[in-house]
Each structure stands twice: as C-alpha cells, then as structure tokens.
Amino acid sequence: MKPIAERNRAAVGAVGTLVLVAVVAAAFSYDKLPVIKGTSDYTAYFAEAGGIKPGSDVRVSGYGVGRVSSVTLEGTKVLVEFTVDDDVELGDRTEAAIKTETVLGTKMLELTPQGDGVLAGTIPLERTTSPYDLPTALGDLTTTISGLDTTQLSTALST
C-alpha cells in the first residue's frame, strides 16, 4: 500500500472532501436515519383538521410519545402524518382523536391503542374523531334548549 504522500494529490483531496461532506450530512440529518431515529411513522384520516398542525403533540394516555409531522388535504379527508416512539405498542385497531390540550385551544393527537398485532397502514376515518368545536357545541345547545318547557322551568326557578 502506498503512503498518502506518494498518491495523486487530486484524488486524495477529492476523496477527503467527499468523506467530509458525508460526515457533515450525517451529522445534520442523523435523526432521519431509521436505526438512530427511535420513532415510527404513522398516518390517520380525519373528517376535519380541527386546528391540529405540524409540531403538535401525540399522546397515549396523557403521555407525550411523538409529534405530528404534516397535515394535508386529500379530497374530502385530512391526512395527518405523525411519529411515535418505538417503545409504544399500537395495535391494529388503534383509534385516534384530535383533542384540546390547553385552555388557549392548542390541539393534540390522542391515540388509544387497541387490538392485536401491530398497526400497519393508515388509521381509517371510522376510527378517528375530530374535535368538538364551538359551532357543533352551539348547535347541540340549541337543540337542547328548544326541547325545554320554559313555563315549567320558570316555575321551578321561582320556587
């Protein structure tokens, strides 16, 4: 084997530059390598996005296990892509729900692991729940109030 001093300097420089570029690229994107990443990617369909956005928390039983990666519109449905730590076991009947996390209205994705086996493929629309929002709440309130007997309620309050 020839010493480096006796080799073609242009070839040694090119190889050294390529090695340096590869090391820098690996350092900046190490979290995307499947062996090092420590998370698995999943997707779920929702009827509406309900305020969830990339970076929102993913929780199982109130414990943070991942993050929402992206939210995209696919026809009349919303596709939510998210990551979950590898040590969390999600069964093949896992359910997902968008819920309010804080008083200010920050949303999170809550997963309910169910079923046997391993979650493969996208969680279908039938096993997802969109958040309870203000227009729906007002609609339900209107339905409830319209069924009240106001005379009886007035009598009960005056008593």
Steps between C-alpha positions, in 0.01 A plus 500: 500500500638840400535776758266798451796725408570285192141494375331738254423814702185579300355153568588517872345848523181390321458194724570709811243761392237231433562342841472841668173580318358158598590552867344848506184377325468211747550737794220732388251228410582224749145506638364387160705180496266208584751328729562812709161671475320296769153581364256350253288691248121459486206669326131554575202641309272757665175662386649842587836629623348676799801720569770232510826602333854371448685497830191422710543238773401137455391338829402159629321507838615859552867417448686671213624236256558693177423792271277577203716517185255638244134573433379480139165508325413191296166551330237538772725354771803628690810280518703547818851355503661451840788325676482283812785371716598142416437377856125579470296204374205591278260219416331449164173660625663817642275807513601866465330819616585868472451657843550838662819505706491845662249767599627710209385235252827326412419163344665161544459155349387240756554133409314211660689173435259213433505164331756229449800509274670813376349811345569488127366744246287807557249529785166525311240773541273261695755479786576873527320783678521869417488753784181635649497857374294811578250479208418138590465589868266790420294276274466240776409775749229630266353151465500451878347840576225464238375188680460675838160583647563867585185533713602209721861631518375846602280347772789291629735800512247720681450229762 
